[in-house]
């Protein structure tokens, strides 16, 4: 066997078992995430803008205040930034997510089930959009 063949054999013996092990770890991680998702759990940081804070922002925005005026009155209750004010960008992001949930409530409710179906290899079928006139 020449030098290139030895290098190739060494590379295969070093990397192939690791690749199989990585794939096994990846599959078990995805199974664990799927199980947690079905239980209603999700990982990641706690949200900066809580439901109470969002309610306060919505109420004060309805009274004509800007996000920049509201921001100093909000305090983050948990996490690494506990006791500080949320950024203006976080408030706008929470407002956008709230608007999306309000506009498409059925999509927000079905998203976890669709994600679980995709993870199981199933393709969720199309849904009809029901438009109601105001």
C-alpha positions as CSV (number, residue, x, y, z in Angstrom):
1,X,0.0,0.0,0.0
2,X,1.4,3.4,-0.9
3,X,1.5,6.5,1.4
4,X,-1.8,7.8,0.0
5,X,-3.5,4.5,0.7
6,X,-2.2,4.5,4.3
7,X,-3.4,8.0,4.9
8,X,-6.8,7.2,3.5
9,X,-7.1,4.1,5.6
10,X,-6.0,6.0,8.7
11,X,-8.6,8.7,7.9
12,X,-11.4,6.2,7.4
13,X,-10.5,4.4,10.6
14,X,-10.4,7.6,12.6
15,X,-13.5,9.4,11.2
16,X,-16.0,6.7,10.3
17,X,-16.7,5.5,13.8
18,X,-16.9,9.1,15.0
19,X,-19.4,9.8,12.3
20,X,-21.6,6.9,13.3
21,X,-21.4,8.0,16.9
22,X,-22.3,11.6,16.0
23,X,-25.3,10.4,14.1
24,X,-26.4,8.3,17.1
25,X,-26.0,11.3,19.4
26,X,-27.9,13.5,16.9
27,X,-30.8,11.0,16.7
28,X,-31.1,10.6,20.4
29,X,-31.0,14.4,20.9
30,X,-33.8,14.9,18.3
31,X,-35.8,12.2,20.1
32,X,-35.4,13.9,23.4
33,X,-36.4,17.3,21.9
34,X,-39.5,15.7,20.4
35,X,-40.5,14.1,23.7
36,X,-40.0,17.4,25.5
37,X,-42.0,19.2,22.8
38,X,-44.9,16.8,23.2
39,X,-44.8,17.5,27.0
40,X,-45.0,21.2,26.3
41,X,-41.4,21.9,27.3
42,X,-38.9,23.8,25.3
43,X,-35.3,24.8,25.9
44,X,-33.6,28.1,25.7
45,X,-33.6,31.3,27.6
46,X,-36.7,32.5,29.5
47,X,-38.5,35.2,27.5
48,X,-37.4,38.8,28.3
49,X,-40.9,40.2,27.7
50,X,-43.4,38.3,29.9
51,X,-47.1,38.2,29.3
52,X,-47.6,40.8,32.0
53,X,-45.1,43.1,30.4
54,X,-46.7,42.7,27.0
55,X,-50.1,43.5,28.5
56,X,-48.6,46.7,30.0
57,X,-47.0,47.6,26.7
58,X,-50.3,47.0,24.8
59,X,-52.3,49.0,27.3
60,X,-49.9,52.0,27.3
61,X,-49.6,51.9,23.5
62,X,-53.4,52.1,23.2
63,X,-53.1,55.3,25.4
64,X,-50.8,56.8,22.8
65,X,-47.4,56.3,24.5
66,X,-44.4,55.3,22.4
67,X,-42.3,52.2,23.0
68,X,-39.3,54.5,24.0
69,X,-41.5,56.1,26.7
70,X,-42.7,52.7,28.0
71,X,-39.3,50.9,28.0
72,X,-37.8,52.5,31.2
73,X,-40.8,51.4,33.3
74,X,-40.3,47.7,32.4
75,X,-38.1,45.4,34.5
76,X,-36.9,41.9,33.4
77,X,-38.0,39.5,36.1
78,X,-35.7,36.5,35.5
79,X,-32.6,35.4,33.8
80,X,-29.1,36.9,33.3
81,X,-30.5,40.4,32.8
82,X,-32.8,40.3,35.9
83,X,-33.6,43.7,37.3
84,X,-32.7,45.6,34.1
85,X,-34.8,47.1,31.4
86,X,-35.5,45.2,28.2
87,X,-34.3,46.7,25.0
88,X,-36.6,48.6,22.7
89,X,-35.9,45.9,20.0
90,X,-37.1,43.2,22.4
91,X,-40.3,45.1,22.9
92,X,-40.9,45.6,19.2
93,X,-40.2,41.9,18.6
94,X,-42.7,40.9,21.2
95,X,-45.3,43.3,19.7
96,X,-44.7,41.7,16.2
97,X,-45.0,38.2,17.6
98,X,-48.2,39.2,19.4
99,X,-49.6,40.7,16.2
100,X,-48.8,37.5,14.3
101,X,-50.5,35.4,16.9
102,X,-53.6,37.6,16.7
103,X,-53.7,37.5,12.9
104,X,-53.2,33.8,12.6
105,X,-54.4,32.1,15.8
106,X,-55.0,28.7,14.2
107,X,-51.4,28.6,12.8
108,X,-49.9,29.4,16.3
109,X,-52.0,26.6,17.8
110,X,-51.1,24.0,15.2
111,X,-47.4,24.8,14.9
112,X,-46.2,22.3,17.7
113,X,-48.2,19.5,16.1
114,X,-46.8,20.3,12.6
115,X,-43.3,20.3,14.0
116,X,-43.7,17.0,15.7
117,X,-45.1,15.5,12.4
118,X,-42.1,16.8,10.5
119,X,-39.8,15.3,13.0
120,X,-41.6,11.9,12.6
121,X,-41.1,12.1,8.8
122,X,-44.7,12.9,8.1
123,X,-45.7,15.9,5.9
124,X,-48.7,17.8,7.2
125,X,-51.3,18.5,4.6
126,X,-52.3,21.9,3.3
127,X,-54.9,23.9,5.3
128,X,-57.5,26.2,3.8
129,X,-57.4,29.8,4.8
130,X,-60.8,31.0,6.0
131,X,-61.2,34.7,5.3
132,X,-64.0,36.4,7.1
133,X,-65.1,39.9,6.1
134,X,-65.2,42.5,8.9
